[in-house]
Amino acid sequence: MTTFFTELKRGTAASHTALEATYPFSTMMKPAVFDRQAYTQNLLILASFHNCVSNFIQNIENSELLSEFIDTDAVMQAISHDLIALGRQPDFPDFPLISSAESPEHALAGAYVWMGSSMGARILYRWLNHAGYEDFPTAYYQQMIALGQRWPEFVEHGLDYVQQHKLDVDACIDIANQLFDGLQVCANTLSHQKHHPA
Ligand code: HEM
């Protein structure tokens, strides 16, 4: 059964790689191109993603088994805190609508991408603090690191959820990839605005 999560990871690996290659994610850990604007845009995109998942997951029946791990209020508060500290209102871009997000597969895929993003958070937080960006606000990354510590427990509960709802792994992979695509669309919208201000 652990292969369910192995399959999810395998099925979304290409989307993850593509996202990492997209501005502003592509500037992370690259001092020559990383700056305050890239950091701010990164947080705006993530705010849009977290807002979307947090909205749909709470409307999916019996998803508490998963949503207890993602701590939506704390994550949204942390990200707003950081954006305000960076001088931005948390006026994040709209996340592209994903097909009616009501199934248990949506809950699992949303929680998976949310919890999975804590892995990059740990690395990025360490880098920010050792590469001269100590003055950047990092409440969001600290919050994600805290969530990430519960990853093994999340997987265990996730597998129970998979069994209870007889989830289809390919449907979950599809939805997780739609979320990664949404992150890309948000990233492209913001960088388009950067080059062509309204
Ligand atoms: C530049 C930004 C990012 C970096 C450097 C990064 C880095 C990483 C790393 C190192 C891993 C662990 C890979 C492994 O164990 O083999 C990972 C996994 C993952 N990341 Fe990212 N990541 C970034 C952005 C994101 C974003 C924005 C999201 C989604 C919002 C995300 C979602 C995931 C997911 C779902 C996994 C897979 C978890 C698993 O199944 O084990 N990542 N990331």
Boltz pocket constraint, residues with backbone or C-beta under 6 A from the ligand:
constraints:
  - pocket:
      binder: B
      contacts: [[A, 5], [A, 8], [A, 9], [A, 16], [A, 19], [A, 20], [A, 25], [A, 26], [A, 28], [A, 49], [A, 112], [A, 113], [A, 114], [A, 115], [A, 116], [A, 117], [A, 118], [A, 119], [A, 120], [A, 121], [A, 123], [A, 124], [A, 183]]
      max_distance: 6.0
